[in-house]
Amino acid sequence: MQNLPSVLGSLADVFTWVGLLGAGAFGILALILWVADGTWLPVRAVVEPAERDGQVVRWIDADGGVNEAPLSDADHARLGGRDMADIHYRRGWRNRMRVTRGSRTVRVFAWLAVGFGALGVLALIGSWVLLAAAG
């Protein structure tokens, strides 16, 4: 029972390092993915039936070009059958759009960075509390 504070202190140190290093790694990865994702601009688009199956959205980009992209079933369900939709298109690319503002992948890695950072900070505080209690 006398070794319990030292074992807990060692575990807190391990979780501190894992948390802080994991937060740094996931944070850097989220930043790289965010930069690689590029710039997405909001635009109002028209939703129309496609010549083939499904639906398409059409919009005019900032350069005056007309763009068209098919809607996935998930995007169609998200739009709820409306004939006009607020979408985001990739600046500098033709016919590329998404319904959400940001990338889900970037969001996942950013939240992983936050979670690991919280783990690291809580373990660091726990380590300090154990150090103060032992002293």
ChimeraX commands (.cxc) that place a marker at each C-alpha (Angstrom):
marker #1 position 0.00,0.00,0.00 radius 0.5
marker #1 position 2.98,2.32,0.51 radius 0.5
marker #1 position 3.89,2.04,-3.18 radius 0.5
marker #1 position 0.43,3.14,-4.35 radius 0.5
marker #1 position 1.27,6.88,-4.53 radius 0.5
marker #1 position 4.42,6.17,-6.55 radius 0.5
marker #1 position 2.52,3.84,-8.93 radius 0.5
marker #1 position -0.23,6.44,-9.38 radius 0.5
marker #1 position 2.40,9.13,-9.94 radius 0.5
marker #1 position 4.09,7.02,-12.60 radius 0.5
marker #1 position 0.76,6.37,-14.31 radius 0.5
marker #1 position -0.04,10.08,-14.20 radius 0.5
marker #1 position 3.33,10.85,-15.79 radius 0.5
marker #1 position 2.74,8.32,-18.56 radius 0.5
marker #1 position -0.75,9.70,-19.28 radius 0.5
marker #1 position 0.64,13.25,-19.24 radius 0.5
marker #1 position 3.20,12.41,-21.91 radius 0.5
marker #1 position 0.78,10.32,-23.98 radius 0.5
marker #1 position -1.84,13.05,-23.78 radius 0.5
marker #1 position 0.41,15.98,-24.62 radius 0.5
marker #1 position 2.35,14.20,-27.36 radius 0.5
marker #1 position -0.87,12.80,-28.83 radius 0.5
marker #1 position -2.43,16.27,-28.78 radius 0.5
marker #1 position 0.57,17.69,-30.58 radius 0.5
marker #1 position 0.61,14.93,-33.20 radius 0.5
marker #1 position -3.14,15.06,-33.88 radius 0.5
marker #1 position -3.07,18.85,-33.85 radius 0.5
marker #1 position -0.31,18.97,-36.47 radius 0.5
marker #1 position -2.12,16.37,-38.56 radius 0.5
marker #1 position -5.39,18.34,-38.33 radius 0.5
marker #1 position -3.54,21.50,-39.41 radius 0.5
marker #1 position -1.96,19.72,-42.40 radius 0.5
marker #1 position -5.32,18.27,-43.43 radius 0.5
marker #1 position -7.00,21.69,-43.02 radius 0.5
marker #1 position -4.41,23.33,-45.28 radius 0.5
marker #1 position -4.66,20.51,-47.83 radius 0.5
marker #1 position -8.46,20.78,-47.81 radius 0.5
marker #1 position -8.23,24.21,-49.39 radius 0.5
marker #1 position -10.63,27.11,-49.44 radius 0.5
marker #1 position -14.35,26.44,-49.61 radius 0.5
marker #1 position -16.68,29.34,-50.34 radius 0.5
marker #1 position -20.40,29.53,-49.52 radius 0.5
marker #1 position -22.89,29.89,-52.36 radius 0.5
marker #1 position -26.58,29.50,-53.01 radius 0.5
marker #1 position -27.30,26.63,-55.40 radius 0.5
marker #1 position -30.27,25.32,-57.32 radius 0.5
marker #1 position -31.25,21.68,-56.74 radius 0.5
marker #1 position -32.70,19.99,-59.83 radius 0.5
marker #1 position -33.48,16.47,-60.98 radius 0.5
marker #1 position -30.64,14.90,-62.94 radius 0.5
marker #1 position -31.00,13.54,-66.44 radius 0.5
marker #1 position -30.04,10.17,-64.97 radius 0.5
marker #1 position -30.95,9.00,-61.48 radius 0.5
marker #1 position -30.74,11.34,-58.54 radius 0.5
marker #1 position -30.38,15.09,-58.26 radius 0.5
marker #1 position -27.75,17.70,-59.09 radius 0.5
marker #1 position -26.91,21.11,-57.72 radius 0.5
marker #1 position -25.93,23.98,-59.98 radius 0.5
marker #1 position -24.26,27.20,-58.92 radius 0.5
marker #1 position -22.26,30.13,-60.25 radius 0.5
marker #1 position -18.81,30.51,-58.68 radius 0.5
marker #1 position -16.98,33.74,-57.86 radius 0.5
marker #1 position -15.31,33.77,-61.29 radius 0.5
marker #1 position -18.67,33.59,-63.07 radius 0.5
marker #1 position -18.35,29.94,-64.08 radius 0.5
marker #1 position -21.38,27.65,-63.99 radius 0.5
marker #1 position -20.80,24.48,-61.99 radius 0.5
marker #1 position -22.76,21.29,-61.51 radius 0.5
marker #1 position -22.30,18.40,-59.09 radius 0.5
marker #1 position -24.39,15.33,-58.33 radius 0.5
marker #1 position -25.96,15.03,-54.89 radius 0.5
marker #1 position -25.29,11.92,-52.89 radius 0.5
marker #1 position -28.20,10.28,-51.14 radius 0.5
marker #1 position -26.92,11.57,-47.79 radius 0.5
marker #1 position -26.64,15.15,-49.10 radius 0.5
marker #1 position -30.09,14.90,-50.67 radius 0.5
marker #1 position -31.56,13.72,-47.37 radius 0.5
marker #1 position -29.76,16.51,-45.53 radius 0.5
marker #1 position -31.18,19.15,-47.85 radius 0.5
marker #1 position -34.68,17.81,-47.24 radius 0.5
marker #1 position -35.95,18.03,-50.81 radius 0.5
marker #1 position -35.54,21.80,-51.12 radius 0.5
marker #1 position -35.12,23.39,-54.54 radius 0.5
marker #1 position -32.48,25.88,-53.30 radius 0.5
marker #1 position -29.60,25.04,-50.98 radius 0.5
marker #1 position -26.69,26.73,-49.27 radius 0.5
marker #1 position -23.58,24.77,-50.22 radius 0.5
marker #1 position -19.82,25.28,-50.21 radius 0.5
marker #1 position -17.68,24.91,-53.32 radius 0.5
marker #1 position -13.95,24.46,-53.61 radius 0.5
marker #1 position -12.27,27.61,-54.85 radius 0.5
marker #1 position -10.11,26.97,-57.88 radius 0.5
marker #1 position -11.80,23.66,-58.73 radius 0.5
marker #1 position -14.70,23.00,-61.03 radius 0.5
marker #1 position -17.82,21.04,-60.09 radius 0.5
marker #1 position -16.72,20.28,-56.53 radius 0.5
marker #1 position -19.06,20.99,-53.64 radius 0.5
marker #1 position -20.15,19.83,-50.23 radius 0.5
marker #1 position -23.07,20.62,-47.97 radius 0.5
marker #1 position -21.04,21.24,-44.81 radius 0.5
marker #1 position -18.63,24.12,-44.31 radius 0.5
marker #1 position -15.70,22.12,-43.00 radius 0.5
marker #1 position -14.24,18.70,-43.60 radius 0.5
marker #1 position -15.35,15.90,-41.30 radius 0.5
marker #1 position -11.86,14.43,-41.35 radius 0.5
marker #1 position -10.30,17.67,-40.13 radius 0.5
marker #1 position -12.94,17.92,-37.40 radius 0.5
marker #1 position -12.24,14.36,-36.21 radius 0.5
marker #1 position -8.50,14.97,-35.90 radius 0.5
marker #1 position -9.04,18.35,-34.24 radius 0.5
marker #1 position -11.32,16.75,-31.64 radius 0.5
marker #1 position -8.78,13.97,-31.10 radius 0.5
marker #1 position -6.16,16.66,-30.44 radius 0.5
marker #1 position -8.48,18.36,-27.94 radius 0.5
marker #1 position -9.26,15.06,-26.22 radius 0.5
marker #1 position -5.64,14.02,-25.91 radius 0.5
marker #1 position -4.74,17.52,-24.72 radius 0.5
marker #1 position -7.40,17.33,-22.02 radius 0.5
marker #1 position -6.09,13.93,-20.97 radius 0.5
marker #1 position -2.56,15.31,-20.73 radius 0.5
marker #1 position -3.58,18.37,-18.72 radius 0.5
marker #1 position -5.75,16.37,-16.33 radius 0.5
marker #1 position -2.97,13.82,-15.80 radius 0.5
marker #1 position -0.49,16.65,-15.19 radius 0.5
marker #1 position -2.77,18.20,-12.58 radius 0.5
marker #1 position -3.28,14.77,-11.01 radius 0.5
marker #1 position 0.48,14.30,-10.89 radius 0.5
marker #1 position 0.90,17.62,-9.10 radius 0.5
marker #1 position -1.84,16.76,-6.62 radius 0.5
marker #1 position -0.15,13.41,-5.86 radius 0.5
marker #1 position 3.20,15.18,-5.49 radius 0.5
marker #1 position 1.71,17.72,-3.08 radius 0.5
marker #1 position -0.07,15.00,-1.09 radius 0.5
marker #1 position 3.11,12.93,-0.76 radius 0.5
marker #1 position 5.20,15.90,0.35 radius 0.5
marker link #1:1,2 radius 0.2
marker link #1:2,3 radius 0.2
marker link #1:3,4 radius 0.2
marker link #1:4,5 radius 0.2
marker link #1:5,6 radius 0.2
marker link #1:6,7 radius 0.2
marker link #1:7,8 radius 0.2
marker link #1:8,9 radius 0.2
marker link #1:9,10 radius 0.2
marker link #1:10,11 radius 0.2
marker link #1:11,12 radius 0.2
marker link #1:12,13 radius 0.2
marker link #1:13,14 radius 0.2
marker link #1:14,15 radius 0.2
marker link #1:15,16 radius 0.2
marker link #1:16,17 radius 0.2
marker link #1:17,18 radius 0.2
marker link #1:18,19 radius 0.2
marker link #1:19,20 radius 0.2
marker link #1:20,21 radius 0.2
marker link #1:21,22 radius 0.2
marker link #1:22,23 radius 0.2
marker link #1:23,24 radius 0.2
marker link #1:24,25 radius 0.2
marker link #1:25,26 radius 0.2
marker link #1:26,27 radius 0.2
marker link #1:27,28 radius 0.2
marker link #1:28,29 radius 0.2
marker link #1:29,30 radius 0.2
marker link #1:30,31 radius 0.2
marker link #1:31,32 radius 0.2
marker link #1:32,33 radius 0.2
marker link #1:33,34 radius 0.2
marker link #1:34,35 radius 0.2
marker link #1:35,36 radius 0.2
marker link #1:36,37 radius 0.2
marker link #1:37,38 radius 0.2
marker link #1:38,39 radius 0.2
marker link #1:39,40 radius 0.2
marker link #1:40,41 radius 0.2
marker link #1:41,42 radius 0.2
marker link #1:42,43 radius 0.2
marker link #1:43,44 radius 0.2
marker link #1:44,45 radius 0.2
marker link #1:45,46 radius 0.2
marker link #1:46,47 radius 0.2
marker link #1:47,48 radius 0.2
marker link #1:48,49 radius 0.2
marker link #1:49,50 radius 0.2
marker link #1:50,51 radius 0.2
marker link #1:51,52 radius 0.2
marker link #1:52,53 radius 0.2
marker link #1:53,54 radius 0.2
marker link #1:54,55 radius 0.2
marker link #1:55,56 radius 0.2
marker link #1:56,57 radius 0.2
marker link #1:57,58 radius 0.2
marker link #1:58,59 radius 0.2
marker link #1:59,60 radius 0.2
marker link #1:60,61 radius 0.2
marker link #1:61,62 radius 0.2
marker link #1:62,63 radius 0.2
marker link #1:63,64 radius 0.2
marker link #1:64,65 radius 0.2
marker link #1:65,66 radius 0.2
marker link #1:66,67 radius 0.2
marker link #1:67,68 radius 0.2
marker link #1:68,69 radius 0.2
marker link #1:69,70 radius 0.2
marker link #1:70,71 radius 0.2
marker link #1:71,72 radius 0.2
marker link #1:72,73 radius 0.2
marker link #1:73,74 radius 0.2
marker link #1:74,75 radius 0.2
marker link #1:75,76 radius 0.2
marker link #1:76,77 radius 0.2
marker link #1:77,78 radius 0.2
marker link #1:78,79 radius 0.2
marker link #1:79,80 radius 0.2
marker link #1:80,81 radius 0.2
marker link #1:81,82 radius 0.2
marker link #1:82,83 radius 0.2
marker link #1:83,84 radius 0.2
marker link #1:84,85 radius 0.2
marker link #1:85,86 radius 0.2
marker link #1:86,87 radius 0.2
marker link #1:87,88 radius 0.2
marker link #1:88,89 radius 0.2
marker link #1:89,90 radius 0.2
marker link #1:90,91 radius 0.2
marker link #1:91,92 radius 0.2
marker link #1:92,93 radius 0.2
marker link #1:93,94 radius 0.2
marker link #1:94,95 radius 0.2
marker link #1:95,96 radius 0.2
marker link #1:96,97 radius 0.2
marker link #1:97,98 radius 0.2
marker link #1:98,99 radius 0.2
marker link #1:99,100 radius 0.2
marker link #1:100,101 radius 0.2
marker link #1:101,102 radius 0.2
marker link #1:102,103 radius 0.2
marker link #1:103,104 radius 0.2
marker link #1:104,105 radius 0.2
marker link #1:105,106 radius 0.2
marker link #1:106,107 radius 0.2
marker link #1:107,108 radius 0.2
marker link #1:108,109 radius 0.2
marker link #1:109,110 radius 0.2
marker link #1:110,111 radius 0.2
marker link #1:111,112 radius 0.2
marker link #1:112,113 radius 0.2
marker link #1:113,114 radius 0.2
marker link #1:114,115 radius 0.2
marker link #1:115,116 radius 0.2
marker link #1:116,117 radius 0.2
marker link #1:117,118 radius 0.2
marker link #1:118,119 radius 0.2
marker link #1:119,120 radius 0.2
marker link #1:120,121 radius 0.2
marker link #1:121,122 radius 0.2
marker link #1:122,123 radius 0.2
marker link #1:123,124 radius 0.2
marker link #1:124,125 radius 0.2
marker link #1:125,126 radius 0.2
marker link #1:126,127 radius 0.2
marker link #1:127,128 radius 0.2
marker link #1:128,129 radius 0.2
marker link #1:129,130 radius 0.2
marker link #1:130,131 radius 0.2
marker link #1:131,132 radius 0.2
marker link #1:132,133 radius 0.2
marker link #1:133,134 radius 0.2
marker link #1:134,135 radius 0.2
view
